[in-house]
Amino acid sequence: MNSPRDQWSSSVGFVLAAAGSAIGLGNLWKFPFITWENEGGAFVLVYLLCIAAVGLPIMMAEVLIGRKTQKSAVGALKEAVGPIWGIV
């Protein structure tokens, strides 16, 4: 009953797809423009460090949960939450 699953051809493609899904084009155009207008170079550095410190562990946890459960995001959440899923 196990069906073969599609896989990414490279890890770079996966990372770019995940980043594009999470960030969005509006933020990529708007954020640098607003920062340039307000001379916020130091803010950009701190912002990128915070994004890396928070975002990378969350993304790694999501990938690891998906690999462990071998299910979709909803299926993994159902398995993690258990009987409380009916309330959610």
C-alpha positions as a LaTeX table, in Angstrom:
\begin{tabular}{lrrr}
\hline
Residue & $x$ (\AA) & $y$ (\AA) & $z$ (\AA) \\
\hline
Met1 & 0.00 & 0.00 & 0.00 \\
Asn2 & 3.05 & 2.26 & 0.21 \\
Ser3 & 3.21 & 4.53 & $-2.79$ \\
Pro4 & 6.45 & 6.20 & $-3.88$ \\
Arg5 & 6.77 & 9.82 & $-2.82$ \\
Asp6 & 8.08 & 12.63 & $-4.96$ \\
Gln7 & 11.41 & 14.10 & $-3.91$ \\
Trp8 & 13.22 & 17.35 & $-4.58$ \\
Ser9 & 15.95 & 17.04 & $-7.18$ \\
Ser10 & 18.32 & 19.06 & $-4.99$ \\
Ser11 & 18.38 & 20.51 & $-1.51$ \\
Val12 & 18.97 & 23.99 & $-2.97$ \\
Gly13 & 15.66 & 23.77 & $-4.82$ \\
Phe14 & 13.89 & 22.82 & $-1.62$ \\
Val15 & 15.44 & 25.68 & 0.36 \\
Leu16 & 14.57 & 28.22 & $-2.34$ \\
Ala17 & 11.00 & 26.96 & $-2.57$ \\
Ala18 & 10.58 & 27.06 & 1.21 \\
Ala19 & 12.05 & 30.56 & 1.42 \\
Gly20 & 9.88 & 31.83 & $-1.43$ \\
Ser21 & 6.82 & 30.38 & 0.22 \\
Ala22 & 7.62 & 31.89 & 3.60 \\
Ile23 & 8.89 & 35.32 & 2.59 \\
Gly24 & 6.79 & 36.43 & $-0.36$ \\
Leu25 & 7.64 & 38.95 & $-3.08$ \\
Gly26 & 6.04 & 41.94 & $-1.39$ \\
Asn27 & 8.48 & 41.82 & 1.50 \\
Leu28 & 11.45 & 41.38 & $-0.80$ \\
Trp29 & 10.60 & 44.61 & $-2.67$ \\
Lys30 & 9.28 & 46.75 & 0.17 \\
Phe31 & 11.68 & 46.06 & 3.05 \\
Pro32 & 14.99 & 47.17 & 1.41 \\
Phe33 & 13.35 & 50.33 & 0.05 \\
Ile34 & 11.97 & 51.37 & 3.44 \\
Thr35 & 15.27 & 50.56 & 5.15 \\
Trp36 & 17.24 & 52.58 & 2.58 \\
Glu37 & 14.96 & 55.59 & 3.07 \\
Asn38 & 15.38 & 55.53 & 6.85 \\
Glu39 & 19.11 & 54.69 & 6.89 \\
Gly40 & 18.64 & 51.48 & 8.85 \\
Gly41 & 21.67 & 49.40 & 7.89 \\
Ala42 & 22.34 & 48.32 & 11.48 \\
Phe43 & 18.71 & 47.29 & 11.82 \\
Val44 & 18.99 & 45.07 & 8.74 \\
Leu45 & 21.97 & 43.25 & 10.21 \\
Val46 & 20.22 & 42.61 & 13.54 \\
Tyr47 & 17.01 & 41.67 & 11.70 \\
Leu48 & 18.77 & 39.06 & 9.56 \\
Leu49 & 20.53 & 37.58 & 12.60 \\
Cys50 & 17.21 & 37.30 & 14.46 \\
Ile51 & 15.52 & 35.73 & 11.44 \\
Ala52 & 18.31 & 33.15 & 11.21 \\
Ala53 & 18.26 & 32.47 & 14.97 \\
Val54 & 14.49 & 31.93 & 15.04 \\
Gly55 & 13.66 & 30.75 & 11.52 \\
Leu56 & 16.29 & 28.08 & 10.98 \\
Pro57 & 15.44 & 25.99 & 14.08 \\
Ile58 & 11.73 & 26.19 & 13.25 \\
Met59 & 12.33 & 25.13 & 9.65 \\
Met60 & 14.62 & 22.29 & 10.77 \\
Ala61 & 12.01 & 21.09 & 13.28 \\
Glu62 & 9.33 & 21.10 & 10.58 \\
Val63 & 11.49 & 19.06 & 8.22 \\
Leu64 & 12.43 & 16.59 & 10.98 \\
Ile65 & 8.80 & 16.12 & 12.06 \\
Gly66 & 7.83 & 15.50 & 8.45 \\
Arg67 & 10.58 & 12.92 & 8.02 \\
Lys68 & 9.75 & 11.16 & 11.28 \\
Thr69 & 6.02 & 10.85 & 10.63 \\
Gln70 & 6.24 & 10.35 & 6.83 \\
Lys71 & 2.98 & 12.29 & 6.54 \\
Ser72 & 1.72 & 15.64 & 5.34 \\
Ala73 & 1.71 & 18.66 & 7.64 \\
Val74 & $-1.87$ & 17.99 & 8.76 \\
Gly75 & $-1.18$ & 14.27 & 9.27 \\
Ala76 & 1.92 & 15.03 & 11.33 \\
Leu77 & $-0.05$ & 17.46 & 13.49 \\
Lys78 & $-2.77$ & 14.86 & 14.01 \\
Glu79 & $-0.17$ & 12.36 & 15.15 \\
Ala80 & 1.61 & 14.83 & 17.44 \\
Val81 & $-1.53$ & 16.19 & 19.11 \\
Gly82 & $-3.41$ & 12.90 & 19.34 \\
Pro83 & $-6.94$ & 12.87 & 20.78 \\
Ile84 & $-6.96$ & 16.64 & 21.23 \\
Trp85 & $-7.11$ & 16.95 & 17.40 \\
Gly86 & $-10.93$ & 16.83 & 17.53 \\
Ile87 & $-10.93$ & 20.03 & 19.56 \\
Val88 & $-8.51$ & 21.79 & 17.24 \\
\hline
\end{tabular}
